[in-house]
Amino acid sequence: MDYSSDAYVHRIARYYRRIRHLNQFGAVRVSSDELADYMNISPSQVRTDLSKLGVGQSGYGYKISALSEELEKLLGIDKINEMILIGVGKLGQALLAYPGFYRYGFRFRAAFDINPSLQGKTFGYLQEPIQSASELPRFLAKNKIPIAVLAVDPESVQPIVDILVDGNIEAIWNFASNYPDVPEDVVLENVRILESLLKLSYQLEDDNESFQKGEKET
Amino acid sequence: MDYSSDAYVHRIARYYRRIRHLNQFGAVRVSSDELADYMNISPSQVRTDLSKLGVGQSGYGYKISALSEELEKLLGIDKINEMILIGVGKLGQALLAYPGFYRYGFRFRAAFDINPSLQGKTFGYLQEPIQSASELPRFLAKNKIPIAVLAVDPESVQPIVDILVDGNIEAIWNFASNYPDVPEDVVLENVRILESLLKLSYQLEDDNESFQKGEKET
């Protein structure tokens, strides 16, 4: 594992969210000190990260509009990204209703579930009515969708991933607690909810106090 | 930010999940090479991490039962951890129904929502019927619960966090997309769902391919 580059992407995502927030409040420029302070990292780390983007800092800081544009390109959100959802239980329904994805250019084009009572319904920002999970291979053959979001039971993760991979999906965003195997050319991002809770309980332990301070916002 | 120790806790959580998995399949010992391979890190990193635990590796690898016990202590899950949930929308209901938390000793003792139609109901593993959010200060004054789970709208995050902090909560696990301010002695763990999706879309960009390989599972 080369942790540094994973950490880099993580920081890039956070710079972008911060820049967007500042932009909404009408800010025009931001300094590396301000960004560093917000993210609890060093100003030199900020300058190194952002210099890779080719966005220079003058004595007055970074121009927010230019930084925002470069970060959007880097993050691949300078365009609409279509997604499909597999599993429309409560978690799936919550994801369909979340406005944040929509605001960042992500669209739920279609959703699939094995439960017949859900088929034909829509929720939140979903663009087409929910289809039977058995339609998935046919749908993938006809439509080029880059991202599949998985909100299914642990047992179903690998079988569905195999169908998605056969259907040439490019990326899988997995909310289930077990992590599937994918070929090297498929991007897999696991949302590690349980590990997040374990991190929290680790920090709660008195013995681990030395790790606690300043470690909350990373 | 000292990223290394955040990464350390992350690795500890992953060792534990792997050990538990191996244990369920009846394994008795595991080598640092096997753990390293699974986690895509170096065997020497595994040995360094686990030596801090005081669990030695013989020529036959680590004893899974001993490793499991030490990791549970370190992660604070060698006991029952009570939680309260604020916000019982779809995401909140999904969290209440998730068996993983229960299996790791986390219990949803009580849940709170502003929606009167939810009050008195129960979902999943919730131990007491849902209460009005206005009951929260009184509940906190009477009950010592270490962890609050937040699944509320972004606007409500900071006001609820302020109530929780006044009520001496020790840790906040936040699923909302904005991150509240907490005093230094309160543990805050944000589940960064949107940032996880941005990481995925970053990896989808062809230009970023060099970051992609071997970076999926970190």
Boltz contact constraints between the chains, C-beta under 6 A:
constraints:
  - contact:
      token1: [A, 1]
      token2: [B, 40]
      max_distance: 6.0
  - contact:
      token1: [A, 1]
      token2: [B, 41]
      max_distance: 6.0
  - contact:
      token1: [A, 1]
      token2: [B, 218]
      max_distance: 6.0
  - contact:
      token1: [A, 3]
      token2: [B, 7]
      max_distance: 6.0
  - contact:
      token1: [A, 5]
      token2: [B, 211]
      max_distance: 6.0
  - contact:
      token1: [A, 6]
      token2: [B, 215]
      max_distance: 6.0
  - contact:
      token1: [A, 6]
      token2: [B, 218]
      max_distance: 6.0
  - contact:
      token1: [A, 7]
      token2: [B, 3]
      max_distance: 6.0
  - contact:
      token1: [A, 9]
      token2: [B, 199]
      max_distance: 6.0
  - contact:
      token1: [A, 9]
      token2: [B, 202]
      max_distance: 6.0
  - contact:
      token1: [A, 13]
      token2: [B, 195]
      max_distance: 6.0
  - contact:
      token1: [A, 13]
      token2: [B, 198]
      max_distance: 6.0
  - contact:
      token1: [A, 40]
      token2: [B, 1]
      max_distance: 6.0
  - contact:
      token1: [A, 41]
      token2: [B, 1]
      max_distance: 6.0
  - contact:
      token1: [A, 75]
      token2: [B, 198]
      max_distance: 6.0
  - contact:
      token1: [A, 75]
      token2: [B, 201]
      max_distance: 6.0
  - contact:
      token1: [A, 75]
      token2: [B, 202]
      max_distance: 6.0
  - contact:
      token1: [A, 76]
      token2: [B, 201]
      max_distance: 6.0
  - contact:
      token1: [A, 76]
      token2: [B, 202]
      max_distance: 6.0
  - contact:
      token1: [A, 76]
      token2: [B, 204]
      max_distance: 6.0
  - contact:
      token1: [A, 76]
      token2: [B, 205]
      max_distance: 6.0
  - contact:
      token1: [A, 77]
      token2: [B, 201]
      max_distance: 6.0
  - contact:
      token1: [A, 81]
      token2: [B, 201]
      max_distance: 6.0
  - contact:
      token1: [A, 90]
      token2: [B, 90]
      max_distance: 6.0
  - contact:
      token1: [A, 90]
      token2: [B, 93]
      max_distance: 6.0
  - contact:
      token1: [A, 90]
      token2: [B, 94]
      max_distance: 6.0
  - contact:
      token1: [A, 91]
      token2: [B, 94]
      max_distance: 6.0
  - contact:
      token1: [A, 93]
      token2: [B, 90]
      max_distance: 6.0
  - contact:
      token1: [A, 94]
      token2: [B, 90]
      max_distance: 6.0
  - contact:
      token1: [A, 94]
      token2: [B, 91]
      max_distance: 6.0
  - contact:
      token1: [A, 100]
      token2: [B, 177]
      max_distance: 6.0
  - contact:
      token1: [A, 100]
      token2: [B, 194]
      max_distance: 6.0
  - contact:
      token1: [A, 170]
      token2: [B, 204]
      max_distance: 6.0
  - contact:
      token1: [A, 171]
      token2: [B, 200]
      max_distance: 6.0
  - contact:
      token1: [A, 171]
      token2: [B, 204]
      max_distance: 6.0
  - contact:
      token1: [A, 173]
      token2: [B, 200]
      max_distance: 6.0
  - contact:
      token1: [A, 177]
      token2: [B, 100]
      max_distance: 6.0
  - contact:
      token1: [A, 187]
      token2: [B, 200]
      max_distance: 6.0
  - contact:
      token1: [A, 187]
      token2: [B, 203]
      max_distance: 6.0
  - contact:
      token1: [A, 187]
      token2: [B, 204]
      max_distance: 6.0
  - contact:
      token1: [A, 188]
      token2: [B, 216]
      max_distance: 6.0
  - contact:
      token1: [A, 189]
      token2: [B, 196]
      max_distance: 6.0
  - contact:
      token1: [A, 189]
      token2: [B, 199]
      max_distance: 6.0
  - contact:
      token1: [A, 189]
      token2: [B, 200]
      max_distance: 6.0
  - contact:
      token1: [A, 191]
      token2: [B, 196]
      max_distance: 6.0
  - contact:
      token1: [A, 194]
      token2: [B, 100]
      max_distance: 6.0
  - contact:
      token1: [A, 195]
      token2: [B, 13]
      max_distance: 6.0
  - contact:
      token1: [A, 196]
      token2: [B, 189]
      max_distance: 6.0
  - contact:
      token1: [A, 196]
      token2: [B, 191]
      max_distance: 6.0
  - contact:
      token1: [A, 198]
      token2: [B, 13]
      max_distance: 6.0
  - contact:
      token1: [A, 198]
      token2: [B, 75]
      max_distance: 6.0
  - contact:
      token1: [A, 199]
      token2: [B, 9]
      max_distance: 6.0
  - contact:
      token1: [A, 199]
      token2: [B, 189]
      max_distance: 6.0
  - contact:
      token1: [A, 200]
      token2: [B, 171]
      max_distance: 6.0
  - contact:
      token1: [A, 200]
      token2: [B, 173]
      max_distance: 6.0
  - contact:
      token1: [A, 200]
      token2: [B, 187]
      max_distance: 6.0
  - contact:
      token1: [A, 200]
      token2: [B, 189]
      max_distance: 6.0
  - contact:
      token1: [A, 201]
      token2: [B, 75]
      max_distance: 6.0
  - contact:
      token1: [A, 201]
      token2: [B, 76]
      max_distance: 6.0
  - contact:
      token1: [A, 201]
      token2: [B, 77]
      max_distance: 6.0
  - contact:
      token1: [A, 201]
      token2: [B, 81]
      max_distance: 6.0
  - contact:
      token1: [A, 202]
      token2: [B, 9]
      max_distance: 6.0
  - contact:
      token1: [A, 202]
      token2: [B, 75]
      max_distance: 6.0
  - contact:
      token1: [A, 203]
      token2: [B, 187]
      max_distance: 6.0
  - contact:
      token1: [A, 204]
      token2: [B, 76]
      max_distance: 6.0
  - contact:
      token1: [A, 204]
      token2: [B, 170]
      max_distance: 6.0
  - contact:
      token1: [A, 204]
      token2: [B, 171]
      max_distance: 6.0
  - contact:
      token1: [A, 204]
      token2: [B, 187]
      max_distance: 6.0
  - contact:
      token1: [A, 205]
      token2: [B, 76]
      max_distance: 6.0
  - contact:
      token1: [A, 211]
      token2: [B, 5]
      max_distance: 6.0
  - contact:
      token1: [A, 215]
      token2: [B, 6]
      max_distance: 6.0
  - contact:
      token1: [A, 216]
      token2: [B, 188]
      max_distance: 6.0
  - contact:
      token1: [A, 218]
      token2: [B, 1]
      max_distance: 6.0
  - contact:
      token1: [A, 218]
      token2: [B, 6]
      max_distance: 6.0
